[in-house]
């Protein structure tokens, strides 16, 4: 009879268990703890040394007006975004110019919405750029500084959401179905309305709900335009309750909780409606037929040109021109052009250089930490990966409120995080962690499980298998996610405004501060550098993805 063997702790297994525990604690501290504190601080305000929450605080005229304005703005922005996106997505279907249309719709993602809003404020008016170029600048000013103008401007930013949702849905439609409709005697209009539209309808709903959920949590454009026309929204009211005396963090937490519930509900609904239809799962070797008549294609190209003018050409022209002006009041004249604003930004010791390096450091921290956490979460546990993607459904300003409540709580005073630049970097990491997880999941899904099994069969341990086999195959995907996080975090506005300690400047707060001080040219120079860095990051992501595709 064999003797009973005494079990011993395996140091490697114990180390792996402790590593998983530490990773869970980190993900919890970045995601679950701040999110939970938004709700807890509302219900148990007394534990934070604050007066208890009163339901009547949400029913004051100002707060009720902010909620009404937010929902109204979300409705109109969604409607306008869909009206922009639907003809352009239909124009791209089966068109050899689809790649150029996709590129056009990608450009608004690279520019912070608040920067576009600031550019438009400089372009309109009697002394704006439009008037100098012979266009009706005064009429444009009346349109821009109105509720309709605010909705139109925000719709330009969110049109790509609806466009790419429709493109993704229509790309799954087998071209043979559309050809079959025409062969069976259906005209272009019948094929469009009776075959294509029912198949891409989930894309309409999904893109529209995404645009709505993003719009109701938008902070930058309502801050720049809405405050000037007396049109408060929930996001700007939350910021006011945090920054302006009398400060009311309890009410800010309550509004953040409601905004979270609203945004998460629409996000979940959009995900539900993005489920692929069985009829769109098959692919065809034949390109889909052109369903637009010649006159309709001309009209859609005219709409694309108008979108390019309003969303890209005019804002970028305003940003670039302003950054080169020595004196803003003199306007664009040859003797008034200078590069001194860029030189000042790159001068060591200047406020602009400090803001630039601070944003670079915090964005690098978020990209590095987020990529590492996302990659490990995907490899360790699907549940952990799911938790790490929660921030994608959380409005940014709600996450910022959660970080304030979590790390300024009485029991967190012993942790030196609140009021430091590190907290801003951790906020970036938490808010954009889903991008790292999604890229890591995409790479992990393409790895055959036989690789890891073969390594373990030949005696390789878990750490050796990960670092010597899996990591070299996953790093291109993780690098693409890191570059994307870096480009977005570099010019983030909400968390930078609410969480930064006194005296700390980032690129976004520097731009707004320069406008407030009347130095718009210096602010726009910083904006140009932020956009260029975003371009470089996106091109790098595409190059990394292309190389990975060629290797595979």
N, C-alpha and C positions, 0 to 999 in steps of 0.2 A: 504493500500500500504506500503510495507516494506521500511524503510529508507535506503538510500544509505550508505553503509559501507565504511569508509575511509581506504584505503590500507596503511599498515605500513610495514616498512622494517623488515624482519625477521632476527635477528642477526645470527642465524645458517646458513640461506641461504647466507647471505652476507659473512660469514666466509668461506663457501665452495667456493663461487665465487672468493674470494681473494686467497684462497689456489690454485685453478685451475690456476689463473693468475700467481701466483708465480712459479708454476710448469712449466707452459709454458715458462716463462722467463728463468728458469734454463735450461730447455732442449734447448731453443734457444741459450743461452750463451755457452752451451757445444758443440752443433752440428751446428746449422745454422750460427751463427755469425762467428766462425773461417772458416767455409767452404766458406761463402760469401766473407770473407776478402781475400782469396786466389785469387779470380777473380778480386775483386775491386782494390786490391793493384797492380795488373798487368795493368789494364786499366787506373787507376788514380794514377800513381806513384808519380806525382807531389804533391799530397796532403800529401804524406809521406815524403816530402823533398828530394826526390830522382829523378834522371834523368828519363825522360819518357822512356817507353819500346820501343825498336826498334826491328822490326821483324828480322832484320839481325843478332841480337844476337843469335837467335835460329839456324842460318845457319852457324855458325863458325865450322871449321873442328872438334874441340873437342866435341862440342855438337851433331853434326850430327853423329859422330862416336859412342857417347854414346847411342843415339837412335837406331842406327843400331845394336850395340852390344846387347842392351836390347831385341829388337825384335827377333834377331837371337837366343839369349840364351833362350828366352821364347819358341820359336818353338822347339828347341832340348830338353829342359827339359820336355815339354809336351809330345813329342814323346817318350822319354825314360821312363817317368812316366807311360804312357799307356802301354808300352811294359812290364814293371815290373808288373803292376797291373792286366792286363787282365788274364794272366794264373793263377795267385793266386786267383782271384775272381772266376774263373771257377773251380779251385780245391776245393774251399770252398763250392761250390754249392752242397748241399745234403751230404756233408762229415761230419762224426762225429767229425772231427778235426777242424771244422770251428771256434769254439770258440777260439782255440789256435792260429789259423791264424789271427783272429781279434785282439787278444791280441798282437801278434807280430807287426801288422801294427799300433797299438796304441802307441807303444813305441817311435817312432820318434816325436810324438806330444809332448812328455814330455821333450824333450831335445831341448834347443835353437839351431837353425841352426848354429849360429856363434861358439857355443861351440863345435859342431861336427867338424866344419872346423878346429878349433884350435887343436882338438885332432888328426885329420889326419895329420896336419903339423908336429906334434911330432912323428907320427908313421912312416912316410916315410923318405927316405934319407939314406945315408950310415951309419949314426950313430943313425938312428931311431929304434923304437921298432921292426918293421918288420924285419930289418936286424939282430937284436939281437935274434929274434925267428927263424932265418934260412930262412926267406922269402926274395924275391927280393925287398928290400926296395928302392934301387936306381932306379930300373925300375918303381916302384910305384910313386916315386917322379916326374919322367918325365911325367907320366900320370896325376897326380894330378895337377901339375902346368902347365896346358894347358887349352885351351878353352873346349876341350872335357872332361877333368877331372873336370872342374868347372861345366859343364852341368850334368855330371854323379853324382857328389856329391849333387847337388841341386835336382836332380831327386829322390834321396833316401829320401829326406825330403818331397817331394810332391807326391810320389807314394800313400801314404794313402788316399789322397784326391780322386784320381781316383778309388782306390780300394773300398772305402766305398760308393762312388757314384754307382759303379757297384753292390755292395752288396745290397744296398737299392733298386735298380731297379730290380735285379734278385729275391729278396725276395718277390716281388709282383707278380711274374710269377706263375700262378697256375700250380702245378705239374701235374695235370690231362692233361694239354695241351701237356706236354712233353711225358707223358705216352701214350697219344692218338697217337702221332706221331710214336712211336715205335710199338704200336699195329697195326697201319695201314700199317706197313711194312717198315717204314723208319729206316735206319741204324743210328748209333750214330752221324756220321758226318752230315747226312741230317737233323736230329733233331737239332743239334747244329747250323748249318749255316742257315737253312730255317725257324726255329721256334724261338729258343732262341735268336739268334743274333738280328733279327729285333725288338724283344721286349725290349732288354737291350741297344739298340743303343742310346736312349736318355741319358742313364747313361754314355756312352762313351763320348758323346759331353759335357754333363754337367761337368763331372769330369775333362775332358781335358781343358775346358775353365776356370774352377776354378784354376787349376794348372797354366795355362798361366797367369791369372790375378794376382795370388799371386807371381809368379816368377818375373814378370816385376817390382814389387814393393819391392822385397827382397833387404835388405840392408846388413845384417850380413855376409853372405857367400861371396858376391862380395867384401866386404870390406877386408876380411881376405885373400882370394885367388885372386880375380880379380886385386886388387891393386898391388900384387906382380908380376903379369904377364903383367901389362900394359893393362888391359882390363876394361876400365871405362864403367859404366852403368848409367842410369838416376838417380837412387837412390843415388849412391855415388857422382855423380856430383852435385846433389842438396845439399848434405851435405858439399861438398867442397865450394860451393858458399856461404854457410852460415857461415862456420867456418874459411875459409882460406882467407887471404887478397890477392887481393882486394875483399871485401864482396859485393855481388850483390844480394840483396834480391828480387829485381824486376824480374830478370831472374830466380831466384829460384822459385818465385811464378808462373811465366809463365810455367816453366817446371812441377811444381806441378799440375797446372791446366790441362795441357795436359795429364799427367799421370793419373789424376783423371778421365778424360773423357775416356781414353783408358781402365782403369781398371773397371770403372763402366759399360761401354758398354759390356765388356766380362762377367761381373757378371750378368747383367740383361739377357744377352743371355743364360747364364747357368741356371738361374732360369726359363726361358721360356722353356728350353729343359728338365727340371726336372718335368714338369707337367705329372702326371700319365696317362698312356694309358688306355682306357676302357678295353682292353684285359688283363691288368695286375691288375685290381682292385679286382678280386675274388681270394679267397684263397682255397687251397685244403688241406684235412686232410692227404693226402699221401705225403711223402717226394719226391722230384724230383728224377728222375733216374740219375745214374752216367753216364755222357756223354763222359768221357775220357777213352780211352783204358789204359791198364795197363802200357804200355811203356810211354804213355803221362803223366800219373800220376807220374811216377818215374821222368820224366823230370821236371814237375812242382814242385815236392818236392825238387829236386836239385836246382831249381831257388829260392825257398823259403829259402833254406839253404844258398845260396849265398847272398840273400838279408839280412838275419839275420846276416851273417858274416860282410858284408860291412856297414850296417846301424846301427847295435846294438853291436855285439860282439867286433869288433876291436875298434870302437870309445869309448865304455864304458871301455874297457880294458886300452886304452891309458889315459883316464881321471882318472880312479882310480889309475893306476900305478904312473902317474905323481904327483898326490896329496900326495903320500906317500914318495916321494924321498927327501932326505935331500939335495943332490947335483945332479942336473939334468945331469951334464956331466958324472957322474959315472954310470948312468943307474941303472936298478933294481938289486941290490945286497942286501943280508940280512942285512949287516951292514950299508946299505945306506937307510933303510926304517925307517920312523918316523911318528909320529902323531902330531908333533909340529906345523905344518901348521894349523891343525884344532884347536889346543889349542890356537894359536894366534888369529884366527878368533873369538873365543869365549872370548877372553881377553878384559875386559871392558876398553875402552879408545883407543884401537888399531884402525887403519884405516879400517881393515876388519870388526871389530865389528860395527863400525860406518856405513859402507856401508850396512851391514846386517840389522841393526835396521832401517836404513832409508828406505830400500826397504820393510821391514816388515810394517812399518808405512804407507808408501804410498800405498802399496798393500791393506792393511786393509781399508784405506780411500776409495780407488777405489771400493773395494768389497762392503763396507757398503753403500756408496752414490749411486753407480750404482744400487745395488739391490733395494734400497728404491725408486729411481727415476723410475726404470723399473717397479716395482710393481704398483706404483701409476699411471704411464702412462697407463698401461694396463687397470686399473680399471676406470680411468677418461675418456679417449677418444681413440678410435682406430686410429684417426689421429695423436695424440701425440705419440702413440706407433710406428706408421709407421715412424715418424720423428726420433724417438730415435734409430731406426734400420738402419738409413742411413750410419753410419760409417762402417758397415760391407762391403760396396762397395767402401770405400775410402782407398787408400793406406796409410799406417801408416805415411810415411814420408810427405805426403801431409797434413795430419792432424797436424803434428808437425809444418809445415810451416804456416798453418792457425793459430795456437796458437801464433806463434811468431808475425805474422802480426796483429792479433787481439788485443793482450794485450801489444804490444810494439808500438801501434799506438799513434799519438800525443794526441788524445782525451782520451786515456786510461792511461795516465801517473798519473792521480789522483787515480787510483785503484792500490794498492800495490800488484800486482800479478806477473808481469814479473820479472824474476830473483830470484824467490823464489821456495822452494821445493813444496809449495802448488800448483803451476801451473803444475808441473810434475804430481802430484796426480790427478788433474783435467783432464789432458791429458789422463791418464790411464782410468779414469772414462768415458770420451767421447769415446775413441777408443773401449772399451770393453763393453759399455752399451748395444749393441745388444744382448749379451749373457744373460744378466739379463732379457731383454724384452722377449726373446724367451722362457726362462724357466718359466717366469711368465705367458706367454700366454698359455704354455702347461698346467700349473696348473689351470688357469682360465677356459680353455676349458672343463675341467673335472668336474667343479662345476655345479650342477643342479641349474637353476635359481630359483627353488622353495624354496631353502634355504633362499635367501635374501627376497623373497616375503613373506614367512611365518613370518620372523622376523619383517618386516615392518607392516604386518597385526596385529601382537600382540603388536604394539606400539613402537618398537625399532627404534631409529633414524638412520640416515645414518652412523654416526660415530660408534654407538654401534653395528650396523650390521657388519661393516667392522672389528672392532677390536675384537669383541666377537665371530663372526661366520666365516667370510671369511678368516681373517688372520691366524687363527689356521690351516685352511685347505690348505692355500697357502704357508705357511712358508717352508715346506720341499722342494718344487720346487725352491723357492727363495734362500734357503740356498745352494742348489746344484749349482745354478748360481753364487752365491757369492764365493763359493769355487773355481769354475772354473776361475772366474775373478782374484781371489787372486793368483792362481798358475801361470797364464800367466803374470800378471802385475809384479809379484815378480822378473822376470828375463827379463823384456822388455828392448830393446836396443835402438831403434830409438829415441823415445821421451826423454829417459834418456840422450842420447848423445847430443841432440840439445837443450834441454830446461833447463837442470840442471844449477843452478848458480855455479860460481867458488867455488871450494873447496868441493862441494857436490858430494859424491860417492854413486852409487847404486851397486847392485851385478854385473850387466852386465858391467858397466863402470869400476868397480874394476878389473874384470877378464881381460878385454882388457888392462887396465893400467899395471897390473902385467906382462902381456906378453911383453908389450913395454919396461918395465924396466928389463926384464930378469928374473923375478920371476914367471916362469910358474907354479911351484908347488903350490904356494899360490893361484894363480888364479884358478887352477884346483880343489883345496880344496873347494873354494867357489862354483865352478861349481857342485861338488858332492852334496853340501848342497842344492843348488837350485833344482837339479834333485830329491833329496830325498823329498824335500818339495812338489814338483809337484806330486810325487807318492802318498804321504799322502793325498793330496788334491783330486786326482782322485779317490783313494780308498774310501775316505769319501763321494764323490759324488755318487759313486755306492752304498754304504751302505745306504745313505739317500734315494736314488731312490728305493732300494729294500724294505726298511721299508715302504715307502709310497705305494708301490705296494701291500704289504701284508695287509696294513690297508684298502685299497680300495677293 
